[in-house]
């Protein structure tokens, strides 16, 4: 019997308990899943920052901490965490994120808001949009989520540029990397999609300088992390028309406060952190697979590099 | 020198004159393009219903009528037209239509209107949408436009069903045909996209009976022809909730009259016939290629079958 401690909120327990046990059974793992294992007796921790666990040092026999969340910025800097940490990469979340990104990119690309907001009985055609082939899109971030969304956009005909901190090769995406590559990735682009992790290097990566590089009227879609954008620089770029519109799903403070200027800016669409839902059934399969791998001596999926921070 | 008569509106002449001559030069065709060739001297007619030409009988040496429009319902029944007739299938129009269809399908699939209309400072997540894999989409019409849009949706993960009057096979699309196949194509589907030609057989293909077949709350996207929908049946299905939303680009009367119930129905999005623009440069290449083919004795592209009506 393998003891797995569930360290997340009451609400998460209600969501995940049955789904985790079903996934363990399906993977033929004999697991005692509980919220009250003694620290020395827990072989694994299923973790989310929604719970109260802060000190990992008593968990001396813990083989891995398995995050229920894709973003690990709230745990990766925890000095008491010496155990291996795995992020959540839920296949249905990757799919959902891709759908959200393609939907928002096409909406901005086609200028659909003109019609969605104009149900006023006046028949008036807008500008003819470019075809996808004439409107390059830049993905900042080429992890699982950025790659999936970028490849979907490329399959629809968009020229797709991708940028990551360290070099990556993705067939069908024109790849750039590092400080030096960021300018080339952004210069003259028609739209920017942010799918980077939140680290000290990526904070405010969209700022007054980088927002000046795209084609005039380019759009921004941020389903990544709120810290990636210098909010006042984006509001200025929207005001000047350098950026034509933005759809933002994540913010420095969530829920986005009621009086925040993003809510009332007609060029900004706020979505309430719904770009990608983690689906319990699918996510629990990933947790079970990682326990199976660990027990079999195989490498964990989605292991976090503590130095890089993701 | 080949005489080509341009028979469309003044506005069309301004749009197409230079683009046609450029396409003819590129195809190395020596052509005298004019609006005033005598009927007996015209070898080809470039045609749109926007002009005044109604009687094709004096054009005794005309080898083909080349339509600038994709839809030919306003000319195909003309008894004086005995010359071969070719529809316009502009590659950039196929691309634009695909983009429009994917944008609208994803918007309905993800329930985006909840967020687009709700920029009111209230942070409220809607229902978790299904992933594409769990939401089948039915394409009514598997011509160039229906195939391109259907394959794009399939590449994003949607199970795609296609229906056409006569049997078709398209890899990646579950194909149905004829009266008998229509019910199977629609039963339990999550969304319907209409890309059929306007013929007596397709008139009101979406009616009270067929609208009862999809899953409750399914959506309708019509960038095809206004005659495909029984408007009062659609309004009833929207009222009952059987159909959850509709995005309509084409109507029996265009512009859609200001007082039409579609404008004020919150479940309906009206777009003003913008799903697919014909791009002059791209379309003129098709006209030039058809003249080249005709002169070389090769079969015309997109030849209309007068019996079928498209």
Interface residues (C-beta under 8 A of the other chain):
Chain A: X92 X95 X96 X98 X99 X100 X102 X103 X106 X107 X109 X110 X112 X113 X115 X116 X119 X120 X121 X122 X123 X124 X125 X126 X128 X129 X131 X132 X133 X152 X155 X156 X157 X254 X255 X256 X258 X259 X260 X263 X264 X268 X269 X270 X271 X272 X273 X274 X277 X279
Chain B: X92 X95 X96 X98 X99 X100 X102 X103 X106 X107 X109 X110 X112 X113 X115 X116 X119 X120 X121 X122 X123 X124 X125 X126 X128 X129 X131 X132 X133 X152 X155 X156 X157 X254 X255 X256 X258 X259 X260 X263 X264 X268 X269 X270 X271 X272 X273 X274 X277 X279
